[in-house]
Every structure is written in C-alpha cells, then in structure tokens.
Amino acid sequence: MKKALVLAAGKGKRLRLFTRAKPKPLIGIVGEPVLGYAIRKSLFCGLKEIVFVVGYEASQVVEYIREEEATKGFEATIIEQREQLGTGHAVKLAKEEIGREEFLLLYGDLYFGDDVLPSLLRAHRNSGLRCTMTLVEVGDAGSFGVVEVDGEMVSSIMEKPGINKKGLINAGIYAFSPRLFEELDTLERSTRGEYEVTDAINRLSKTMEVGYIRIPSDIWVDIGRPWDVLDANMAELGRIGARRREVAPVTQPSFIGEDVYIGKGSSIGPYAVLEDGVWVEDRCKIYRSVVMAGARIGAESIISESVIGYNAEVGRKTRTETVQKTSLRVEIEGHIYELGSRRLGAMVGSGAYVPPGLVLKPGEIVP
C-alpha cells in the first residue's frame, strides 16, 4: 500500500464558532493543524502519495497542503469537491488518482494515536479482506455511525441514528481494496441526501468482506463539536507532557505559541494551550483550556475547561464555571447534546466579545 486518501472538504457546521475564521482541517491541536496529524502519521507508515479532497475554504487548505508537501517531501494530489454530496461522493472523485491499488482512507478532522495506522494496515494486510475499519466505543454513539459486529467481522453500519447510548462507532479510518469504487458507482443517496461511504461498506459487509480493529477512546477524537477541540488538545498535551519542562509562570504540560504575552502574576496551566499572538493581561489564571490565535484575555480572569476562539476578546474579571448540579445539556445548530456530568466551561466564538465581569455558565456558547 502506497497511497492515502484524506477527506478535508467538510464545512463543519457544528464548529461554526471557530470555522468562520479558519476551516475545520486547519483547527489547531497543540500548535499543529489537525490535518497535519493525518499527513504526518500517513508518512510514518510509508505512504508517500497522499490524495486530498478539499472543499470549504479550499484555498486556505490547499496553501497548507502545499507547504507541507514542500517541507515533508511527499507527493500531494488535490481534488476539489465543489458540491458537498457526502463522503461517498468525495471518495469517488479520487477514483482515477487511486487507480487499482489498495489505499488508506481517513477523515482530515480526526485526532488519533500514533499506533492506530500501523495497527490498521497490519490487520488489513493479514486479513486479505476488501475493507478493514477502525472502531471505538463511546457513550454517545447516536451522534456517529453506529457499528454492529459479528465475531471478527462488521455486520452493519447505521449512520447517525440519533439514539443516545453507549456503543461501537465508525472511527473514520479505513484500509480498502479498489473494489470500493465498484460499490460507489451504484450508490444511491441516503436519507440525508448524501452519498455515504458507509453505505458501500454495508454492501461489502453482507458478503463478510469487512474486518475491523478496536482502538481506545482516549486516543481518538472526532473534531466535530466545539468541546472536541478542547478534548483533542488535552489528549495531545497528556501524550507529550513528559517531554516538556517546567517554565514559570507556565505549569506543564502546556503549549505556548509564538509572540504570546503573559502579564504579571498570571498563572498558565497545567493543560493550557495559548496559540500564536495570544495576549493575557495581569493576574489571570488559565488551565485546561485552549486560547486560539490572536485572542485577548482581560486582567484577573479565570478560564478553565474552555475554548476561546480566534481573535476573541474576553473582558477583565471574567470567570468560567465548569460544574452544575443537573445533567449538562448544550445546543449546537438545533441539536441538543446530553453531556451528563462532564466538566465544561465556555465556548467563545472567533471574534466574539465577552464584557467585563461576566460569569459564564457551564457549556455556555458565546457566538
């Protein structure tokens, strides 16, 4: 296997808070765009030819891909998906570039551990099957593609059934034979009005041609909702934390970008990400949070379990609360997410302004 296909065309409606400033594949995870993780980990497995399907804000994504191609020495082929007609449509656009070879397919908005791709490719090579996919167990399976298995084989996939329960889901990383394109050629639109790659996998599963590996949930994040940005950054800080040294006033593990100002008496970390150009005034406390590039945090503010969007401004003496007595419910794009007892601060949108002295409630969205 020599080729990877990376899907990076989605608009990221549920991430609109942040994607109005930057397309989803370029959202940062500890200083590196999430798309960079897909590139770097594909190269680690020896896949030197990477095909990208881009769409929303394509020019920004293409510019980043070309920069990575020049510095990392791989061959990039870029295809634009002009209409957002689903993952199956996006994959089919790459049929000519992939040819008759087996290939890796992954979504460009995933954070995942270093061992995932080597384990997947090894399992696929040993199985001789048409498809091997990655599965992960989560508590809110209804928001994803729910997968049923029978022994060592996948028996069916149901795309986002909306039933909120624990279960195995499609992790968005696959190894395929070129047989996939034969199934895509005859696909019809799903009930969501899209061509779904999971519908093609369902067809293959009927003839026992789809295997799987399971990966731990703590090394995988699908960055589709605002708090997923927080979770992915915290997971990566936890992974690299042992290699980072303590530097006052920053408690490690943390990440501080270029041209960051930290005022007198402020405390940063542990588990804080301050991207390039962030300005933190005096006597602030920021921990378990992501402050995106260009944001400003006013004096004497306390920010925890939160994401502050690009170029947002948080007024002085702002405080984010993270715990409430009842089960946490957050509404995004008309959908209610039941987050239970998890600790979550505020999600402040790119360019938003938070007036001084506010106490932001758990899960509060500031558009």
N, C-alpha and C positions, 0 to 999 in steps of 0.2 A: 504494500500500500504506500503510495507516494503523495496522494492529494488529500487536502482538507477543503471542505465547503463550509463557509461561515456565513450565516444569515444575519445581516445587520441593517435591515430595511425598515424595521418597525418604528411607528411614531411614538409609542409609549404613552398612551392617553392617561393611564393611571399615574404616570410620573410627570404630568404636565407642570406641576410645581417647579420642576427643575429643567425639563426638556425644552421649555420655552427659551432657555438661554443656551442650551447645549444638547445635541441629540443623544439619545439614550446610550448608544455604544461608546460614547466618549465621557460618560459619567465616571468620575474618579474613584478608584479603590486604592487608598493609601498611595496617592500620587501617580497612579498609572490608570489610564482609561480601561474600563472593563474589557473592551475589545482587545487590548494589549495582552490580557491574560490568555485569550483564545489563541492569539498569534504565538506567543512565547511557548505555550505548552504544546502546541502543534509542532513547532520547530524542535522542541526537546525530544519528540517521538520520531524525528527524522522526516517529517512531512514538509518538504521544501517548496511544494507548489500549493498555493492557497488561493482558492476562488472565493471572492466576496460578492454577496448580493446586497446592494445598498438601495436606499430609497429616500426616506425622510431626511432633509438637510444633507443630501448626498455629498455636496461639495466639501463640507467640513470633514465628513467621514473619509472621503477619498484622499483629502490632503493628509490626514493622519496615516492612512494605509501607505501612501507613497513615502512618507517619512520613515515609517518602519521598514519598508522594503529596502530603502537605501542604506539604512544603518544595520539591519539584521541579515541581509543577504539572502532573501528568498524571492521566489517569483510570484508576483501578485497579479491575478486577473480580476477585473472589476466589472460587474454586470449591474445595471440599474433596473430595479423593479418599479416601473412608472405607475402602476396601479397596485394598491395593496389588496391582493386577492388571495392571501393566505400562504402558509408555509409550503404547501404542495406546489403552488404556482411558482414560488421563489426557487425551489429546488429544480423544477422542470426547466427554468430559464438557463440552468447551468449544464444541461444535458450534453451539449456539444463539447464544452470545456472538460467535463469529467470523462467523457468517452466510455470505453468498455472496461474501465478499471474499477476495482473496489475503492471506496473512499470513506473518509470520516466526515460526518455532518455534525455541526454543533451551532447552537444559537449564540449570537455575539453579545448577549446581555447576561451571561452566566458567570458567577464566581464559583470556582471548584478547586479541589485539592490537587496537588501535584501527581498523585498516584492514579487519578481517575483514567486518563487517556491510556497510559501503559497497560492498565488492567483490562480496559475495554478491548484494546487492539489484540492483546494476548488471548483473551477469551474468544474473540471473533475468529482469530486465526486457527485456534484449536477446535472450534465447533464445526467449521465448514458450512454454517448456515447463511441464509440470504441477508439476515439482519441480526445484529446484536445491539441492544439498547441499554441505557443506564436507568436504574430505578432508585428512588429514595423514598423513605417513609416519612410522612409529615402528618401533623394534626389536623390541618385544614385542607384535605385532599380535594374537596369540591371546587376549589379555585384553580385546579390544574387538570391535567389529563390523567384520570384515574386508570390504573392498570390492574388487570386480573391475571394471575399466573396459574399454571398447572404444572407442578414439578419444576423442571428447568426451562420450561417454555412459557412465553407470553401467549395468553389465550384471547385477550381483548383489551382495547383501549377505549375509554369514553372521554371525549374532550370536554373538560369543564362542566361536569354535570350539575354543579351548584349545590350538591348535598355536602354539608359541612361535617366531615367525620375523618377519623384517622384512616390512613391507607397508603398504599404504594402509588407513586405518581411517576409520570414520564419526566426524566431529568433533562431532556433536550440535548442529549449527546448520543450519537449512534455511529455504528460501523455498518456500511451497506455494500452489497454487490450491485452491479449496474442493473440488475433485474428490477430495482425500484422504479426505474424510469418507464418500464413497461406497464407497471401498475398506475403510475401517474398519468400516463397517456389516456387512460379511460376513466379517470376520476370525474365524478360529478360534484357540484357544490354541496357543502354541508348545510345544515340548518342555520348556521351562522352566515351563510352566503359566501363562504370561502372554500378554496381547495386545500384540504388538510393532509399533511404528510402522514398523520396518524391514521387516516382512512386507508392509505396504501399499506401501512403496516398491519392494520386489521386484516386486510386481504391475505397478506403473507402468513399471518398467524393461523389462518384457517387450514393451512397445509403444513403446520408445525415447522415453520421456517424462521421463527423469531425467538432468539435467546435473549438472555439479559444478565447483567451483573447488578448487584446492590451496592450502593455507596452510602456512607454515613451522612446523616442530615447536617452534622456540624461542619462539613467541608463543602457544602453546596448551598448557594443562594441564587434564586431566580430574581433578578433585579427588575421587578415589575411594579412595586408599590413604594411609596416614599421611605417607609421604615426598612425596606430591604437594603437600601443604600447604607443605612446605619449598621445593619446586621453583617453585611459583607465586609465593611471596613473593620468592624470589631473582630470578625473572624480572622482577617488577614493580619491585624495587629497582634492577635494572640499567637498566630503561627510564627511571626518573625520576631516576637518580643524578646526572646532570649539572646538575640544578636544585636540588640540596641542598648546603648549605655545611658546612664542617668546624667542629665544635664539640667541644672536648675535654670529657670523655675518650671521645667518640664519633667513630669514623672512618667517614666516609661512603663509599658510600651505606648509610644505616641509617635506621630509623624508631623513634622513641621516643614512646610514648603519654603520656597524662595521668597525673599522680601516680605517676611512676616514681622509685624511689630507686636511685642508683648509688653504692656505697661507695667509700671512699678507695683509690686505687691500682688500681682496676678498669679494664679496657680493653674497650670495646664496639665491635664492627665490625672491618673492613668487613662489609657484608651481614649486619646483625643487626636483628631486629625484636623490640622489647620492648613488649608491649601494655600497656594501662592497668593501673595498680596493681601492676606487677612490682617486686619488691624484690631487689636484687643487693647482697650483702654485700661486704666489702673484698677487694681483691686477686684479683678474678675476671677471667677472660678469656672473652668470648663473641663468636663470629664465625660467619658463615654458618649462623645458627640462628634459630629462632622461639621466643620465650618468650611463651606465651599469658597472657591477663589473670589477675592475681592470683597468679601463680606466684612462688616464692621460691627464690633460688639462694644456697647457703651459701658462706661465705668460702673463697677460694683454689681455687675450682672452675674447670675449663677445659671449656667447652661448645662443640663445633663440629659442623657438619653435622647438627644435631639439632632436634627439636621437643619442647618441654616444655609439657605440657598445662595447661589451666585449673586454677588453684589447686593445682598440684602443688608439692611441696617436695623440693628437691634438697639433700642434706646437704653439709656443708663438705668440701672436698678431693675432690670427685667429678670424674672425668675421663672424657670420651667418646673412645674410639678410633674411627678412621674408615677404616683401611686394614687389609686382611687378605690373606694370600698366596693363598688359594684363592678361587674364584668365590663372590660373596656370595649367599646364599640366605636369604630371610625368609619365615616362615609367618604368614599372616593368615587367620583364620576357616577353617582347614583347608586353605588353598591355599598352595602353595609358589611364591614369586616368585623367579625367577632374575635377579638384578640385576648379574651379571657383575663388572666391575672398578670400578663406580662407588663413589665415596667416600660413606659414610653413617655417621652417628653413631647416637645412641639416639633412640627414640620413646617418650617418657614420658607415660603417660596422664593425663587430667584427674583431679585429686585424689590422684594416686599419691605415694608417699613413697620416696625413694632414700636409704638410710642413708649416713652419712658415710664417706668414704674409698673408695668403690667405683670400680672401673674398668669402665665399661660398654663392651661389645664392639660392633664394627660391626654395625648393624642390630638391636641388641638392643631388644626390646619390654618395657617396664615397665608392666604393666596397672594 
